[in-house]
Amino acid sequence: MEKKASIRKIPVQYPLGTKQISGFVLLFLLSLGNVIHGAEHFFLYVQAALMTLSGGCLAYLLIRRKVLKAELTLAGSRLTVNGLTITGDSLRELRINRGLVGLLPRGKKVVPVRLCLDLKDRSAGLLLLRWAEKQGVPVRQGSFMRWL
């Protein structure tokens, strides 16, 4: 008789990205200053485009954190992130920075945003570490870049 793998849901959410938000707010404010003080006609259009891009990215980060629900499920040798099933063989490494977890797929150099999660319960990181060890996935601790 085959033993069923235990399924564990890990409470996660999308990271807020305060560094990214700070950067976009800074760009927005710098652009706003140039628009208020007036500049060349062409330069105003460039500033308006930069402000629109920064405002859109800021709205995306905030909406993603508050509205979209992230899911992480461990089931035996599989890891399911927001409906995407990942095996240990398809991961290049697991990156952990405090409560942030990034899953780096093979063939990628930067962690995709959809595979970057914030652990609500820090002890759940131990479950991920044990899973990675069993699957032979290298773990790197420290800050990591994610692609927005």
ABEGO torsion letter per residue (X at the ends): XBBBBBBBBBBBBBBAGAAAAAAAAAAAAAAAAAAAAEBBAAAAAAAAAAAAAAAAAAAAAAAAAAABBBBBBBBEABBBBGGBBBBAAABABBBBBEABBBBBBBGBABBBAAABBBBABAAAAAAAAAAAAAAGBBBBBEBBBBBX
